[in-house]
Amino acid sequence: MTKRDGAKLLYILLLSALVSFSILSSIPTATPTDFKQEKTRDTTETTLQAAPSDAKNLTFTPAMWKPFWVDQDNNRVADSLDQEIVTRMANDTHEDYTNVIVALKSEPTAYDANTFALFGGYVTTSPWKYAIYGFGGQIPYNRIVDFAESNPNVLLVEKETVFHATIAYAASQVGARTYVWNTLGLQGDSNSSIAIVDSGIDDSHPDFSPGFGDQNFTKKIVGWNDQINPGTTSPYDDDGHGSHVAGLAAGNGFYSTDASGNAIATWGANLGEMPTGTYYISGMMVNKTGLITIKVKWKNSWKGTLGALRLYYGDKTLTGSWTLVDSVNPSIKDQWYTLTHEVTSTPSGGYDMYHILMSFTAGSPSWLDNFYVVFTMSWPYNPPADGFPAWTGIAPEAKLVGVKAIDYTGSGTDTGLISAINWIIANREAYHIVITSMSLGFSVEVATVDAAIVNLVNSGVTTIVSAGNSGHGGNNIYTPGSVDEVITVAATNQFDNIVHFSSQGGTSRHTGNTMKPDVAAPGGSFFAVPLFSADSNDWDAGKMWSDVLNDDGAPMQGTSMSTPIVAGAANIIIQAMGGFADWQYTRGQALLPKMILLMTATEIYPNSREYYTSYSPTLERGGKDVHEGYGRLNLDAAVDAVLKTYEVGTTVADTLGKPPTLSDISVLGQKLAWARKMQLVTVGRHNFTLEVPTGADFDLYIYNSTGTSYGEPAIIAESINATTGGYEQIILNAPYNGTYYLVVKRATATTGDGTFTLESAFTPNHDVAVREVEPSVSPVYEGNTLNITVTVKNKGLNTESFNVTTFYNNSAIETQIVSNLNPSDATTLNFTWNTSGVTPSNYTIKTEATIVENEYNTTDNTFINGIVYVKIPGDENGDGTVDNSDLAALVNAYGSTLDAPNWNPDSDFNTDNIIDALDLAIFSRNYGEAI
């Protein structure tokens, strides 16, 4: 949403009726599911793992196709343009020129341009070789069909279409401050850049210090391309929208204050043809005592006038009765007027909200008028004390590339947008562009722009776009938010409500293969407070005034604002993945940040849309709805999913907190999701158990590592009991060997919080083990018998039969057969070792179970239990020699039996439980023997 657009609230009887205004309007089109393609796109599953980092994939050929719905008569001219040609023929204006996009089947050549000229056309752009094959130009209406039929390389001729541009708490709300920034130390990849396709970037603003340098990565802004005024060599922003967006994505951080230390900001716009009414200007969050000061001036070109300027105390309500605290009637144009209000007590609960509204009377007819207005605002506010300025972008270390495709009125054309995309693809490596942010949208579906956006993602650039500001009712998301591959972003206020203007979506109008939007992020609110970011120093209020306050902030709200929040988050995900050094510019890699951010989003339900509450998010438990997509952005959990690992078989405990509410914003920054990567194998069963704290509703999910072919997360298994407390359990046979993601999510916004416990176990399909080997005695005299007890267990899921062999050193004692041992059962075997003929010495006792078919783990098929000493009969003291010391012991025990006080089992050489002449004979026979 641009400054010019403002935020319209029709004000009747003190907010008793409210009507939203958005720069993006809703125009119905064909049913989105009525879709075919002239050329089939590859919709097979795409592996999203990072490619090897030895070389980047810079060879790129755009995919060219047209959806069936755009040209149903297949005459290579868009049906909507066909209809306009018929109308022009009827009213005799068919010789007028119109701007068109010519999409080609193959790379443009001189033949294509010459053919276009032959039918009266003028090429107005450079040839497009990356975004799509084609060019932009002007041609008479009555020559379009003939041109399309004459050139076999023409895929589609489409009429040029106009599009429009559609924070301290925001960084905390998504988990960037302080966990990601401070605890993990991730603040964006300083070797990669985010391309901001918008109205430009003011390189003089401190939020973008140290300014611009072409491909100079010691600077903040490393690239610039101007599609509005081609040839400019340094960044500028004559609308202000682009600087605000760039600051939210990757601004270094600043906090503009006046002499008293209050926050200050500027808002200005050309209200143009706005109707008479009362308009919301900005809200502000006040958290300490002090003076609120609002200044305003206006100027017209016709008969419009500014009526009252009012300041309301909103307390902590979104749509309730606000209290008027001051007003002023600025009756004379081009003159400053001031209103003030003293906040005399510290707000309870950490904050109060105040709101500025103005009454406007349009001239008649309103279309003749340019009505300019500019405000400055100062209010008492203490920013977070976390080492970062109040208004810091989500990825403050990332670099920026400004791509100007929007003019000072907040508008652009599809021709300029395709040229901008073409430039980004061609220059993505030179400027290290890994992300493109587009806070813009059309009110119709534009097939050629859709194709260009798809090719941007195919070229390896993660692309984030706004859902639009058309509000509730029907599917209001059009190009480029309808493209399956992009991250389409809805907007929330700081209390996790979907804001009333955020476009409701539905099945993708581009292909019908996905649902839009994808995710929700802070975007500011008409009823709460806006997002503050950089205010361009170049102009204020549609170039009517030079900048009123230098280096200050500006309040804005819209899905234009939530989009760069997600763009900054995606850059931090890329940093966690290894940054530009590991970026290979593949489609799969470009879709991976999308998958991770969507996978870790949590649902806003039952929080309602802040107005028009019947159009509110629904509880989908891991799925999407048409208001919030997968839910609210959780950057903290997304980064953990990339960096942290869970080991199967371990137990972990962690805490999920609460989302912010009107009554409690102290919880900002608490985690709402927990995520880890893990390794699973196919040769068994995994069992995961989540113990949920009393009063809480947490769900458990396992996702694959690749997502879908459009980058959406793919659930492998889930446990989503709709109860509080208790347990969630997943029993899974993994479909492939490799990486998975394990995610615990808070299921709803209003149930309890607390500490969960997660544990897991793995049971293989086939696995046997020797668990215990226990010799009956040691030492043993040579010639005597030793019993060895062996325990084996079936650790797998299948009944097993196998052989078990016990050894002394490497010589087999005995082999026994275990038949049909059931899963989880153990059995005990008894082995008898007759040591006759065994050379006296120390021997290692070892038992081995044969490896069963497809056995998972063979390391425990062998069990070794110490040493058994085989002695010379008569070597009573075990010193290796039969001598007089052994005789003395024998004499001492001679004649004893088991229960005698002088019994000595070591003198019972023949183990008959009596020490007698037989033992003496054995001793005599071996006297003098030694090992």
N, C-alpha and C positions, 0 to 999 in steps of 0.2 A: 504494500500500500504506500502511495507516494504522499509527500507533503500536500500536494494539491488536492488529493482525494480527501485527506483528513479522515474524520470518523463521524459520519452523519448519524445523529440521533434526533428524530423529530420529537420536539419537546412540547408536550401538551399536559397541562395541569400537573406540573412537577413530576415528570417521568411516569405519568399514569399510562401513557402509550409510548412505545419505543419502536422506531423503524431503523433498520441497519442500512448503511450505505457501504458499498464496496466498489473498488475500481473494476472488478471482474464481474460481468453480468452473465446470466445463465440463458443460453439459447438452445432449445431442444433440437436434437438431431435424430438420425435413424436409430432404431433399437440396437444397442451395442452388441448384442449376441448374434445379429444377422451379419456374419462375417465369413468371407472367403478370401483367398489370396490368389493373385495371378501367378505369383511365384512363391512356392512354399519355403518358409523359413525353417531353419534347423531348430527343432524344439526338443532334441534329445538332451538327456541329462548332461550337464557340464561339470567337469571337475574343477573345483575352485581352489585347489591347493596352489601355493605359490610355485612358480616355475623356477628351475635352477637359475642362479644369478650370474652365470658366466657371460651372457649376452642378452641385450634387450631386443624385444620383438618390435621393430620399427617399420617393417614392411606391412602396409595396410591397404586393403582394397575394400571400398564400401560395398555393402550388400544393397542391391537395388530391387525393389518390389513395390507393388501398390496393393492396398487392401481392396477387396471387392466393392465395398460400400462407396468408395470415392468415385468410381467410374463404372457403373453397372451396365452401361451400353457399350463399354469397351471401345470407345472411339478416341481414347488417349486424352480426352479433355474431361476435367472434373465435372461431375453432373451439376454441381451448383453453378459453375461457370457456363455450362451449356444453357441452363435456365436463364441466366443473365443475358446471354447472347440473343436468345429468343425475344426477351423483353426489349432489348436494344433494337432489334430488327423491327419490332412492332412500333416503337416510338421514334424511329428514324434517327437514332443516335449510334448506329452500329459502326460508324467510321471513327468514333472516339477511340483514343488510345487508353489502354489499361496496363497496369503493372502486373506481370505474371512471373511465375516460377516455372522453368522448363526442366523437368527431371528426365534424364537420359538413361538408356540401358547400359551404355558403356561410356568410357572417358570422353569428355567433350573434345571436338576437333574443329578445325576451321570450317569444315563442311557444315557442321551444325550451326555455327554462327552465320555462315553465308546463306544457308537456307532460311534462317530466321529473318535475315535482312531482305531476302528476296520477296518475302510476304509483308514487307513494310516494318519489320521489327528493328529495335535498337537494343543491343546488349548493354546492360547497365552495371554489371558486376564482372569481376574476374571469374574465370571458369572455376567451377567447384570440382575438385578431384578427390576429396576425402569425406566431407559430410555426406554428400550425395554426388552423383555425376549430374552435372547440369549447369545452369546459369540463370540469372535474373534479367528481365528485360521489359520493354514496352512494345505493344503491338496493337493494331486496331482490332476491335471485337470481331469484325466480320472476316478477318483473315486467320483467326486462331485455329479453327477446325481444319482449314486447308493446309496450314503449316504442319499441324500434327499428323495429318494423313500423308503428307509428302515426304516426311523424314522417318524412315523405319527405326531410327535410333531413339525416337521420342517414346518415353514411357508414360509421361503424364504432364499435362499443362494445367496449372492450378493458379487461381488469381491470388495476387499478393494480399495478405491479411495483416491487420494491425493488431499488436498485442500491447498489454499494459503491465507496468510493474505492479505487481499485486501487493541495565541488564544485571545488575549485581545478583539478584535472586535467581536468574536463569542458570548461571553457572553452578550455583549450589543445587538447584532443583534437579539438574541432570547428573549430579555427582562429580562434576569436574573440580569444583572447589569444595573441600580441600583435599579429598582423597586422591583424585587423579593427579592434580597439580603438585600437591605437597607430599603426600605419602608415597606415591609411585614415581613422582618426578617427571611425569609426562606432560609436556606443554605444547606439543606439536612438533612435527619434523622440520627442522630448520633447513633441510636440504631438499624439500619438496614445496610445491606451491598449490594454492587454490585459485582457480580462475573464477573471477567474479564477473558474470555476464550481466551487466546492469547499466547504470547511468554514468559510471566512472568511479574514480577514487581520488579524493583530494590528498595529494602527496605532501601537502604542507601541514596537515593536522598531526599533532603529537602522537595520536594513536597509531600512526604509520611511520613514525621516526625509525631510522634516519632517511626516510623518503624513498625516492626512485633511482634506480640504476639499471639500465637494460642488461639483463643476464648477470647482474652483480649481486651475488648472494650475501654480501655484507649489508645490503639494503633490505628494506621491508618489502617494497614493491619491486619486483624483478622483471616485469614485462608489461607492455601496454599495446593495445590495438584499438583503433577507433573506427567503428563502422558508421558513425553519424557524421563525423567530419574527417574523412580519410586524410592521412598525411600528418596529423598531429604527432609529435614525438615524445610528449610527456603527459602524464596523467592529469586529469581535471575532473570535476563533477559539478555540472551546472544545474542539477536537480536535487542532489543530496541523498537520494535513495541508495545509490551505490555505495557511498562512503559509510552510511549507517549499516548496511548489510555486511560490507567488508570488515567493519569493526566488530560486529557480532561474531563473525567466523574466526578472525585471526588478529584482531587489534591487539597492539602491545599492552594496552590498558592506560586509562587516564581517569581523572576525576576533576571536572571543572567546578570551581567554587568562586564565590564572591569574597569581598573583603571580610565578611563576618564568618566565613567558613561554611556557608550554606552551599548546597548543590545548586548549579545553574544550568539552564538549557534553553534552547530556542526552537520554536516551531513556526513555520510559515508556509503559505500555500496561495496559489491562484485558484479561488473557488469557482471561477468561470461560470458555467451555466447551472450552478447549484440552485435548487429552489428555495423559496423562503422557508425558514424553520429555525430550530435551535440545534446547535451542533456541539458535540463533545470535542474538546480540544485535547486535554491530557489529564491523566491522574498523576498523583504523586504519593509516595509512601513516606510518611513522617514518623520518625522514631525518637525524637527528642524535642525539647522546647526551643522556641525561636520564632522568627518572623517569616511568614510566607509573603512574597511580593510577586505580583503578576503585572506585566506591562504589555500594552497592545497598541498597535496603530494599523491603519488600513488605508487603501487607496482604490478608486474605481476608475473605469473607463466609460461608464454609462450612468446608471441611476441606482445601483445597488448601494445599500447602507448597512453599517454595523450597528445593531441595537445594543442591548445590554450585554456586558461581560460579567459573569457570575462565578463566585467561588463557593463550592459546597463542601461541607463536612460529611464524609461518607461512612465514618466509623469503620466497621468491618462487615459491611453489607454490599452485595453486588447489585441488587435490584430493589432494595427497600427504599424507604423514605430517607432522602438525604436532607441535611439542614443547610439552608443558605446562611453564609457567614459574612459575605461582603459582595458588593456589586458596584459597577460603574457604567455610565452611559457615554461611550465614546462617539459623540455626535459629529465631530469635525475630522475630516480625513487628513491623513499624513501628519498626525499629531499624536504624541505618546500620551496614553492614559494609564493610570496606576491604581491597583487595588491591593490592600494588605490585610493580613490577619495574623494576630499573635497567638502562637500555641503556648499556653501558659503552664501546662502540666505534661509530664512525660506520659505518652500513651501507654495504656495497659496492654499486656499481651505482646509488647514489643513493637507495635506499629498502629497507626491510624491511616486511613486513606482520605485524601482531598481530591476534588474534581473541578476542572475548569470547563464551563460551557459558555457558548456565545449565541446570541440571537442575530439572525441575518435576514435582511429583507432584499430580495432580488429585484433588479430592474425589470422593466417590461418593454419589449420581450427580453428574457434573460439571456438568450443566445448572443445578444449584442455586447454583453458585459464581460470584462475581465475584472475580477474583484480580488484584490491582493490583501492579505492580512499577515501580520507577523506578531508573535508573542515572545516575550522572555519570561522565564519563571525561576524563582529562587525559593528554596524551601529547606528547613532544618532536617538533616539526615546524617547519621553516622554509618559509614560503609563497613563491610566486614573487615576485621583485623586479622588477615591471614597472609599478609606480605604481598598482596596483589592489589592494584588499584581497583576502585569500585567497578568501573566499567571496562572490564577486560574481556577480550574475545575468548572463545572456547579453546582455541589452539594458538596462544599468543606467540609461540616461537615459529609458527609456519610462515611461509612467504606468500605473497599475493601477486596475482597477475590481473590487471584491470582490462576488461574487454567491454568497450562501450558500445552497446546496442540499443540504448534507451536515450531519448533526447531530453531536453529540459522540461518538457511537458509530462514526462513519465510514460512516453509511448515509443514503440518501435515497430518494425515490419518483419514479416517472416523472411523476406529476402535478406535483410540485414542480419537476422539471427542465424540463418544458414551460413552466410559468409563468416560470421563470428565463429560458428562451430567448425567450419572448414579450416579457419586459421588456427584454432586450438589443436585440432588433430595434426595439422602439418607441423606445428611448433611445440608439441607437447614435451618432447625430450629436451629441446633447447632451453625451455623454461621450467623443466621438472614439474610439469602440471600432472598431478595425479587425481585431482578432484575438480569438478566444475559445479558451481552453485548458480542456480537460475531462479531468482525471485520474480517470476513473470508468468504470464499465462494468456491464452486465447479464450474467447468465448465460443469458439467452434473447434472442431477437429480439423487439423491441417496435416494431411498425409505426408507431404514432403518434409515438414519439420519433424514429424514423428520419425521418419526414416533417418533424418540427420542425427536425431538424438540417439537412436539405436546404434548408429555407426560410431557415435562418440563413445558409447560404452564398449562397443566391439573393439575400438582402438585402445582400450585399456584405461579409460578414465572413468572413475566413479562419479556418477552424476546425481545431484540432489536438486529437486525442483519443488516449488510450492503447490499445495493443493488448490489454492485460490481462496477468494474471499466472498464467495457467492452464497454462503450460508446453507441453511437446511432445505430439505424438500427435493427429492429426486437426485439424479446423478449430475452434479454440477462440476465435475472435474473433466477438463478438456486438455488439449495439447498445451504443454508437454507432460503434464501430470498424469495423463492417461497411458504413457508409454510403460510397458511392463518392466523394463530393465532399470528404470530410475528409482530413486527413493523419493516418494511423494509424501510431503510433510504437511500434516494438519497442525493446528495451533491450540495451545492451552494457555490459561492464565496461570498465575503463580500459585493457585490453590488446586491445581490439577482438574479444573473444569475445561471441557472443550469450549472455546470462545464462540460466541454466537455467530460470528461472521465466517468461521472456518468451513470451507465447502464440504458438504456431504458428498460422498462418492458412490461407488457401485462397481459393477463389472467394467473392466477397462474398455473404454470406447475404441481403443486402438486395435486390440485383437480379441477381446473377450476372454483372455486366458488368465487374468489375475483380477483381484479386487483392489480398489484404491479407496482411500489413501493407504500408506504403508505404516506410518509411525506418527506420533504426535510429540511436539516439543514446545517449549515456551515461546509465545509469539506476541505477548502483550495483550491488553484487553481494553475495551471501551468502558467496561463496568468496574474494572479493578485499576491496574496501573499499566503503562506501556513498558516497552524495553527502551533503555537509554543507550545510545551509542554515538559514534562520531557525527558531528554536524559539519557539513562541508563549509570551508572558509570561502568558497568561491562566490556563492550567491545565497540569498534568502528569498523565499516567496516567489518562485518562478521567475527569477532574474529581475524582479522589480527593485530590490535593494541589494546593495553590496552587503557583505556579512555583518550582521548586527553585533554579534559577540564572537570574537576569534577563539578558536581552539576549544569550543565548548561542546556539549552534548546536545542531542535532539531526541525527543520522545516519538516513537512510532509503534504501531501495532499492526499485525497482519501475518498471514502465512509467509509473507516476504521476510519476516523476522525469524520465524521458526526454522525456515530453510537453512540460513547460514549457521544456526546453532547446530544442526545436524551435519552440515559440511565441516565445521570445526571438529565435531566429534569423530567423523570419519577420518579426518587427518590424524587424529591421535591414535585411532585404531591402526592406521597404516604405519605410524611411528612404532607402535608395539609390534607390528609384524616385521619390522626391519627397516622401514623407511624407504626412501628413494633408491638406496643402494641395492635393495632386493626387489625393486618394482620392475616387472617385465612387460608391462603394457599388453596384457592379454585380457580377453573378455572375462574369463573365469576369475582372474585376480581382481578385476574391477568390481565384480559382484560380491566378493568375499566380505568387505566391510559392511555392505548392505545386509548380508545374511546375519552377521554377528550382531549388528545393532538391532535388527528386528527380532532376533532370537532371544535377546535379553530384555526386550520391552515388557512392561507389565500393564495390566488393564486398569483403566481409570474407573470403570464401573464400581459402585453404583453412582459415582459422581455424575451429575447431569450436565448437559449443555447449559452454559450460564444463563441463557435466555432461550425461549422456545424449547422447554425441557422435554417435550414429547419426542424430540429428535435428539436423543442422547445415546451414548455408547451402551452396548449390550454385553452381557457376560458370555465370552466365547471360550475361555479357558484354553489358551494356546492358539486360538484362531484369530481371525480378523473380523472387524465390523466396518461399516461404511462411514463411521465418524472418526475413529481413532486409529484405524488399521490394527496393528498388533498391540498398540498401547503407547504409553509414555516412554520416552527415551531414558535409558539408564546406562550412562557411559561408564560408570564405575564397574558394573557387572560385565559390560562388554569387554573392557580392557582386561579384567581378570580372566575372562574366557580365553583370551589370546596368550596371556603370560603365565597363568597358574595351572597346575596339573593336579588331578585327583588320582590316587593310586587305589585300584580295586583291592578290596580286602582290608582297607583302613577305615577308621571311624573319625569323623570330624564333627565339630560343633561350631555354629556361627549364628549370628543374629540378623534378622530382618526387622527393619523399623517401620515407621509410619510415613505416609505422604503428608504434605502440608495441607492445612485446612484454614478456613477463615478465622477460627479461634486459636490456632496454634501454628505459627510459622517457625517455631524453634526447632522443628524436626527436619527442616530443610537440609538435605545432604545425607540423610539416613538411607541406608541401602534397602532397596525393595526387591532385589534379586541377587542370587548367588550363582556363579557360573565357573566351571572349570573344564578344561579339556582332559580326556582320558583315553587310554588304549584298551580296546576290547578285541577278543578273538572269537572265531566262529566255532571252535571245537569244544563248546560247552555252554553252560547256562550261568548267567549273571543274575544275582539277586540283590536289589537295592531297596533299603528300607529307610524311610524318612519319618522320624518321630516329630510331630508337629506340636508346638507349645499350646497349652490350654487357651482357648478363645481365639486362636489364630486359624486362618485358612490358607495353607501353603500347598502348592502343587509341585509335582516332580516330573521333569521331562528329560528325555534323551534325544538329541538331534544328531543327524549325520554331519559329516565335515564338509559336504559339498553343496548342500542346499538343492534347490530346484534349478532348472535351466534359466530362470529369471532372477535367481539370487534370493528367493524366499527361503526361510528356514524349513527344513523337512524333519518332522517328528518321527523318530523311530519307535519310541514307546513313551507312554505317559501314565501318570496316576493322578487323577483329578477329582477326588472325592469331595463332594459339596458339603462337607462337615467341618466343624472347628475342632481342633485338637486331634488326637488319634494318630493314625499312621497312613502314610502313602507307601505303596510297594510296587516295584517293577520287577518282573521276572522276564529276562530277555535272552534269547539266543541271537547273538549278534549276526547280522547279515553279511558282514565283511570284516576282515582283519584290518585294524588301523585306528585312526583318530575319531573320537566322538566328543560331543559336548554334553555335560551333565549340568542341568539348570534347576534351581529351586526358585520359585516365584511366589511372591505374595499374590493371592488370587483376586482379591478385591481391595478397594481402597478403604473400607470401613471396618473390617474385622481387626482382631488384635495383632500385636507384634510379639516378638520374643525370640528365644534361642531354640534352634532346631538341632537335632542330632541325625547325622546321616551315616549309615554303615552299609557295607556291601560284602558279598562273598561270591566266589566263582567255583562252580562245579563243572569239571570237564566231562565231555562225552565218554571218554575212555581214559582211565587212569588207575593203575594199581600201585600199591606201595608196600614196602617192607617197613613196618612201624617199630618192631622191637626184636632183638636177638639177645637171648640170655643163656649163657652156659651155666650148667648146674654147679660146677666146682672149678676152681683153679687155685693152685696147680693140680695136675693129675699125673700119676705115675704111668710111665709107658707100659702098655699092655692092659691097662684098666679102661673102663667104659665111661664116657662123658655124655650126659644128656644136654641137648641144646633146644630151648623153647623159642619158637619164632612166631610172631604175630604179623599177619598181612591183612591189608584192607583194600576194599574196592572204593576208591574215591570218586569214581565216575558215575555216569547216569545209566550205564548199561550193565547187564549181567555179564560176568567175565569168567573164563577158564584159562588157567596159565600154570606153568611149572615154577617150582620154588626149589632152589639148590643152595645147600650150605657148604662152605669151603673152610679148610684150614690153609692159610695162605692161598695158593691158587689150586690146591688139590681138593677135588670134590669129596665130600663126606657122603652125601645122599641127595637124591632128587625126589620130590613129592609133587603130586598133581593136585591143584585146587580146581574143583569143578563147580561151575554155575554159582559163583559168589555174587550175591545180589548187591545192588548199589547201596553204598554207605555201610555195608556189613563188613565185619572183620572175622577172621578165624585164626585159631592157634594150631601150630604144627609142632610135633616133637621129633627131633632128629637125634639119633644115637651114633656116637663116634667111638669106635673101638680103636684104641691107640696102639694096638699091637703092631710092632714093626715100625712105629713112627720114631724117628730119630729125636731124642730128647733135645728140646730147644723151646724158644718162645714162638707161638703161632698166632696169627691174626685170624679171628673168626669172622667170616663174611657170609651174608645170605643175599642171593639175587633172585628177583622175580623176573620171568621172561617178559619182554615188551609185548603188550597186546596191540592189536591192529589199531592204527591211528591214535596211539597213545599221546596224550597232551604233554605230560611231564615225565620224563624217564629218570630224572636225577634222584628220585626217591625209590627207584626200583632196587637199589643196592643199599644194604645197611651193614655197617661194620661196628662191632662192639668189643673193642679192646683186645687184650692179649691173653691167651691161655698158655701156661707154661707146662710143657710135658717134661717130667723129671725122670732121672735114672732111678729105678726102684732101689731103695735103700738110702737115697740122698735126702735124708729127713729134713735137713735145714735148707735145702735148695741152693747150695753154693756151687753146684756143678760137680762135686766130687763126693764119692762114698768113702768116708774115712772115720776115724775114731770119734770125732765129735758127733757123728750120726749114731755111732754105737752107743755112746753115753746116753743119748736121748731114748734109744730103743730100750736099753736096760732099765731106765727110769720108769718107762711105761709098761714094761714086760708083765704079762699076765692080766692086764686090765681089759675091761669091757666098756661098753658105751657109758654106763652109769657110774663108773669108778672115778674117784677124784683124781687119779693120775692118768686118766685116759688122754691119749694124744693121737688124733686121727692121722697125723703125718707119719707115725710109726706103724700104722696099719697098712703095710705095703700092698697086701692082696685084697684090701677092702672087705674083709669078712667080719668086721666089727669085733674082733678079738686080736690082741697082740700076743702071739704065741710063737711056737717053734717054726711055724711056716714062714712067719715074717723074718725070723732069725736066719732061716735058710736062704731066703731071698737076699738078705743083707750080705750073708757070707759069699753068695755066688757073685755079687757085684762089687765086693770090697776092692777098693783101689781104682774102680772105674771113674772116668772123668769125661766131661763134655769137651 
